[in-house]
Amino acid sequence: MGEKVFVDANIFLEIFLKDSKSEECKDFLKSLKDENKTAFTTDFLSYICILVIQNNLKESKFIRDAIIFFSYYEDLVILRPSFDELYSAGEIMDNDKLDFDDSLVVACMRKYGIKEIASLDKHFDKIKDIKRII
């Protein structure tokens, strides 16, 4: 396993919902293998993706496609946050003024020593120990 990169839900949602940056996000995920980088996300974010797909696309086929993607994408490690990370997320919410899901991302990144994040959310730029790469 080479370098670690955390992948935020919005990267996956761009692809699943075929939004304007879908191709850019697909290319990014494909590039990780060439760059010997391992992608990480959380089960919490995968559930968020499924809920957003349900609310936007309204068909269970798209939900099943996302589940298959998360299940079989070989270069993706899905972390399951512990209660320690959940608690830390609450502290990060207060200290860095992020919402809970983004605070949980930061808590997990710190726990697993992940320094880079792929996210379209610019508010991660204010977190000093994290570098947003997309």
Contacts in CASP RR format, 6 or more apart in sequence:
PFRMAT RR
TARGET T0000
AUTHOR 0000-0000-0000
METHOD contacts of the structure
MODEL  1
MGEKVFVDANIFLEIFLKDSKSEECKDFLKSLKDENKTAFTTDFLSYICI
LVIQNNLKESKFIRDAIIFFSYYEDLVILRPSFDELYSAGEIMDNDKLDF
DDSLVVACMRKYGIKEIASLDKHFDKIKDIKRII
1 38 0 8 1.000
2 36 0 8 1.000
2 37 0 8 1.000
2 38 0 8 1.000
3 35 0 8 1.000
3 36 0 8 1.000
3 37 0 8 1.000
3 38 0 8 1.000
3 116 0 8 1.000
4 37 0 8 1.000
4 38 0 8 1.000
4 40 0 8 1.000
4 112 0 8 1.000
4 113 0 8 1.000
4 114 0 8 1.000
4 115 0 8 1.000
4 116 0 8 1.000
5 32 0 8 1.000
5 37 0 8 1.000
5 38 0 8 1.000
5 39 0 8 1.000
5 40 0 8 1.000
5 114 0 8 1.000
5 116 0 8 1.000
5 117 0 8 1.000
5 118 0 8 1.000
5 133 0 8 1.000
6 39 0 8 1.000
6 40 0 8 1.000
6 41 0 8 1.000
6 105 0 8 1.000
6 108 0 8 1.000
6 109 0 8 1.000
6 114 0 8 1.000
6 116 0 8 1.000
6 117 0 8 1.000
6 118 0 8 1.000
6 119 0 8 1.000
7 29 0 8 1.000
7 39 0 8 1.000
7 40 0 8 1.000
7 41 0 8 1.000
7 76 0 8 1.000
7 117 0 8 1.000
7 118 0 8 1.000
7 119 0 8 1.000
8 41 0 8 1.000
8 45 0 8 1.000
8 105 0 8 1.000
8 117 0 8 1.000
8 118 0 8 1.000
8 119 0 8 1.000
8 120 0 8 1.000
8 121 0 8 1.000
8 124 0 8 1.000
9 41 0 8 1.000
9 45 0 8 1.000
9 46 0 8 1.000
9 48 0 8 1.000
9 49 0 8 1.000
9 52 0 8 1.000
9 101 0 8 1.000
10 119 0 8 1.000
10 120 0 8 1.000
10 121 0 8 1.000
11 25 0 8 1.000
11 28 0 8 1.000
11 29 0 8 1.000
11 118 0 8 1.000
11 119 0 8 1.000
11 120 0 8 1.000
11 134 0 8 1.000
12 25 0 8 1.000
12 41 0 8 1.000
12 45 0 8 1.000
12 46 0 8 1.000
12 49 0 8 1.000
12 66 0 8 1.000
12 69 0 8 1.000
13 19 0 8 1.000
13 49 0 8 1.000
13 52 0 8 1.000
13 53 0 8 1.000
14 20 0 8 1.000
14 21 0 8 1.000
14 22 0 8 1.000
14 24 0 8 1.000
14 25 0 8 1.000
14 120 0 8 1.000
15 22 0 8 1.000
15 25 0 8 1.000
15 26 0 8 1.000
15 29 0 8 1.000
16 49 0 8 1.000
16 53 0 8 1.000
16 62 0 8 1.000
16 65 0 8 1.000
16 66 0 8 1.000
16 69 0 8 1.000
17 52 0 8 1.000
17 53 0 8 1.000
17 56 0 8 1.000
17 57 0 8 1.000
21 120 0 8 1.000
24 134 0 8 1.000
25 134 0 8 1.000
28 118 0 8 1.000
28 134 0 8 1.000
29 39 0 8 1.000
29 75 0 8 1.000
32 38 0 8 1.000
32 39 0 8 1.000
32 75 0 8 1.000
33 75 0 8 1.000
38 75 0 8 1.000
38 77 0 8 1.000
39 73 0 8 1.000
39 75 0 8 1.000
39 76 0 8 1.000
39 77 0 8 1.000
39 118 0 8 1.000
40 76 0 8 1.000
40 77 0 8 1.000
40 78 0 8 1.000
40 79 0 8 1.000
40 108 0 8 1.000
40 112 0 8 1.000
40 114 0 8 1.000
41 76 0 8 1.000
41 77 0 8 1.000
41 78 0 8 1.000
41 79 0 8 1.000
42 78 0 8 1.000
42 79 0 8 1.000
42 80 0 8 1.000
42 81 0 8 1.000
42 104 0 8 1.000
42 105 0 8 1.000
42 108 0 8 1.000
43 78 0 8 1.000
43 79 0 8 1.000
43 80 0 8 1.000
43 81 0 8 1.000
44 81 0 8 1.000
44 101 0 8 1.000
44 104 0 8 1.000
45 101 0 8 1.000
45 105 0 8 1.000
46 66 0 8 1.000
46 70 0 8 1.000
46 78 0 8 1.000
48 101 0 8 1.000
49 66 0 8 1.000
49 70 0 8 1.000
50 63 0 8 1.000
50 66 0 8 1.000
50 67 0 8 1.000
53 62 0 8 1.000
53 63 0 8 1.000
53 66 0 8 1.000
54 63 0 8 1.000
70 76 0 8 1.000
70 78 0 8 1.000
79 108 0 8 1.000
79 112 0 8 1.000
81 89 0 8 1.000
81 104 0 8 1.000
81 107 0 8 1.000
81 108 0 8 1.000
84 111 0 8 1.000
85 104 0 8 1.000
85 107 0 8 1.000
85 108 0 8 1.000
85 111 0 8 1.000
86 104 0 8 1.000
86 107 0 8 1.000
88 103 0 8 1.000
88 107 0 8 1.000
88 110 0 8 1.000
88 111 0 8 1.000
89 100 0 8 1.000
89 103 0 8 1.000
89 104 0 8 1.000
89 106 0 8 1.000
89 107 0 8 1.000
90 100 0 8 1.000
90 103 0 8 1.000
92 98 0 8 1.000
92 103 0 8 1.000
92 106 0 8 1.000
92 107 0 8 1.000
93 99 0 8 1.000
93 100 0 8 1.000
93 103 0 8 1.000
96 103 0 8 1.000
96 106 0 8 1.000
96 126 0 8 1.000
96 127 0 8 1.000
98 106 0 8 1.000
98 123 0 8 1.000
102 121 0 8 1.000
102 123 0 8 1.000
102 124 0 8 1.000
105 117 0 8 1.000
105 119 0 8 1.000
105 124 0 8 1.000
106 124 0 8 1.000
106 127 0 8 1.000
106 130 0 8 1.000
108 114 0 8 1.000
109 115 0 8 1.000
109 117 0 8 1.000
109 130 0 8 1.000
110 129 0 8 1.000
115 129 0 8 1.000
115 130 0 8 1.000
115 131 0 8 1.000
116 130 0 8 1.000
116 131 0 8 1.000
116 132 0 8 1.000
116 133 0 8 1.000
117 124 0 8 1.000
117 130 0 8 1.000
117 131 0 8 1.000
117 132 0 8 1.000
117 133 0 8 1.000
118 132 0 8 1.000
118 133 0 8 1.000
118 134 0 8 1.000
119 132 0 8 1.000
119 134 0 8 1.000
120 134 0 8 1.000
122 132 0 8 1.000
124 130 0 8 1.000
124 132 0 8 1.000
125 132 0 8 1.000
END
